[in-house]
């Protein structure tokens, strides 16, 4: 039997997707490339790419570092993720 509808994503996956999108938007609003953001974070470019496309979960200290280099308040990433 085939599924007629795709299963709903879990809240955790929805939150991860929303956070990934916010990370990318924040970087673009800061006028940075992934390579520039990675250099400021002292990480490889693939780290930023994986964070932005949801392949990598981000811990709070990493999220704080993103907020710092993009010159935005940490709460901008966390709003509406509930």
C-alpha positions as CSV (number, residue, x, y, z in Angstrom):
1,X,0.0,0.0,0.0
2,X,1.3,3.4,-0.9
3,X,1.2,6.5,1.3
4,X,-1.0,9.2,-0.2
5,X,0.6,11.9,1.9
6,X,4.1,12.5,3.1
7,X,4.3,12.1,6.8
8,X,4.4,15.4,8.7
9,X,7.8,16.5,9.8
10,X,8.4,16.4,13.5
11,X,8.5,19.7,15.5
12,X,12.2,19.2,15.9
13,X,12.7,18.9,12.1
14,X,10.5,21.9,11.6
15,X,12.5,24.0,14.1
16,X,15.8,22.8,12.5
17,X,14.6,23.9,9.1
18,X,13.3,27.3,10.3
19,X,16.6,27.9,12.1
20,X,18.6,26.9,9.0
21,X,16.6,29.4,6.9
22,X,17.2,32.1,9.5
23,X,20.9,31.5,9.5
24,X,21.1,31.9,5.7
25,X,18.9,35.0,5.7
26,X,21.0,36.6,8.5
27,X,24.2,35.9,6.6
28,X,22.7,37.4,3.4
29,X,21.4,40.4,5.3
30,X,24.9,40.9,6.7
31,X,26.2,40.9,3.1
32,X,28.5,38.0,3.6
33,X,29.4,34.9,1.6
34,X,29.6,31.5,3.3
35,X,33.3,31.7,3.0
36,X,33.5,35.1,4.8
37,X,31.2,33.9,7.6
38,X,33.3,30.7,8.0
39,X,36.5,32.8,8.2
40,X,35.1,34.9,11.0
41,X,33.9,31.8,12.8
42,X,37.2,30.1,12.3
43,X,35.5,27.2,10.7
44,X,35.5,25.6,7.2
45,X,33.0,26.9,4.6
46,X,31.3,23.5,4.6
47,X,30.4,24.1,8.3
48,X,28.3,27.2,7.4
49,X,26.8,25.4,4.4
50,X,25.7,22.4,6.5
51,X,24.3,24.7,9.2
52,X,22.3,26.6,6.6
53,X,20.9,23.6,4.8
54,X,20.0,21.7,7.9
55,X,22.5,18.9,7.7
56,X,24.1,19.9,10.9
57,X,22.5,20.8,14.3
58,X,23.9,23.8,16.0
59,X,24.6,24.2,19.7
60,X,24.0,27.4,21.6
61,X,27.6,28.5,21.6
62,X,27.7,28.2,17.8
63,X,24.4,30.1,17.5
64,X,25.9,32.8,19.7
65,X,28.9,33.0,17.4
66,X,26.7,33.4,14.3
67,X,24.7,36.2,16.0
68,X,27.9,37.9,16.9
69,X,29.4,37.9,13.4
70,X,26.1,39.0,11.8
71,X,25.7,41.7,14.5
72,X,22.2,40.6,15.5
73,X,20.6,39.7,18.8
74,X,20.5,36.0,19.5
75,X,16.8,36.2,20.1
76,X,16.3,36.9,16.3
77,X,17.3,33.3,15.7
78,X,15.0,31.9,18.4
79,X,11.8,33.8,17.8
80,X,8.9,31.7,16.4
81,X,10.7,28.4,16.8
82,X,8.3,27.0,19.5
